[in-house]
Amino acid sequence: MSGMKICKAYYEYNDEIDALFIHNKKDYIYDSSIELDHDIILDYDHDGIPVAIELLNTSKIFKVPKNSLKSIDNVHVYVKITEKSIFLELNFEVCLNNKKQNCFFDSLKSNNVSLPTIEVKIA
């Protein structure tokens, strides 16, 4: 397994379609996507390296109002791909009623697309 890649997190939230897009590079060559869970999509580049996470219906997934997702803090994404599985852990904070609230999601899926083994942290 390659060493862990640590990348800076960039994100955009679109409240019209309730979608959060978190990516680790400003520019990358998109190759394909895999749906990890309902409305959670992992994008990877031409080398099979995870580069972005798309969350559709974000406010419903995390049970928070859409307006709270306009400014999120402390975004942390961890992706571990092994020969057999793809593990995703996503964590960020939103402000609700002047208090920080943690939003957390994790998913484990079979690596049936033969992505290379790698660990990536986007923060």
N, C-alpha and C positions, 0 to 999 in steps of 0.2 A: 504494500500500500504506500502511496506517495505520502509525503509529510503534509501536515495540515496547511491549507492555504487560508490566509486571513486577509479579508478585503473590506474596504470601506463601504458602508451602506448608503444608498441613495433611495429615495422613495417618492412616490406621488400617489395621492388619493383623489379619485374622481367621485364626488358625491352624487352626480347625476346617475351614474351606473353602479354606485356603491362598490367600487373596485379599488383595491390597494395593490400597487406594483412596487416591489422592492427588488433592487438590482445591485450588483456589485461593481459594475463598470459603466462608465458613461457611454462607451462605444464597444460593441462586441458583435461578433458574427453569429447570429442566431442560427441554430440548426433544427431543433425540434423541441417538443414539449411532452410531458407525461402528467396525467392527472393523478395526483397522489391521494386525493380524497375529493368528495363532492365539493366543487368550487375552489379547490386548491390545486394550482398548476405549477409545476417546476419546469423552467426553461433551461436548456443547456446549449452550449456553443458547439462549434464544429469539432472540438477536441473531447466532447462529452463532459465538460466541466460545468457544473451548475452555475448559472449566471443571474437568474431571476426567479422570483416567486410572484405569482399572480393570485390574488384572493378576490373572488367574486362574492357578492353579498356579504361583504366584510362586517357590516354592522350587525347582521343577523348571526354570523359565526361567533362573534365576540360579545353579542348582546349589549352593545353600546350605541348611543345615538350617532347618526352620521356626522353631525357637526363636531363631535369629539375626535373624529379621525382626521380632521383637517390639520392638526398639529400633533403628531406623535413624537415620542422621545424614546431614547435608549433602545433602539431597534437592534435585536440580536437574532440572527438566523444561523442555525447549525445544520449542515447536511452531511450525512455520512453514507457513502455508497460502498457496499461490499459486493462481492460476486453474486450474492443471493438477495440482498435487500437494499432498499432506499429508505433512510430515516431522515425525517425533517423535524426540527424543533424551532418554533418561532415564538419570540417574546418581545413585547414592546409596552410602552406606557401611554395612557391617555389621561387627560385631566377631566374629571367629572365632579361637579360641585366643589371646585377648588381643591380637590384631592387627587393625587396620582392613583390611577387604577392600573394594575398589571393585566395585560391580555396575553394569554398563552395558548399555544396549539402545538400538538405533535402528531406525527403520522408515520406509520411503518407500512411499506409496500414492497412487494416482490420486484426484484430487478429483472424483469422479463424483457427488457430492451438492451441488455448487455452493456450498460454504462460502465466505464472503467472505475475501479476502486479509488476513492478519494474522500478526503474530509475537507469541508469548506466552512469557514466561519465568516459571516458577513455582519459587521458591527459598525 
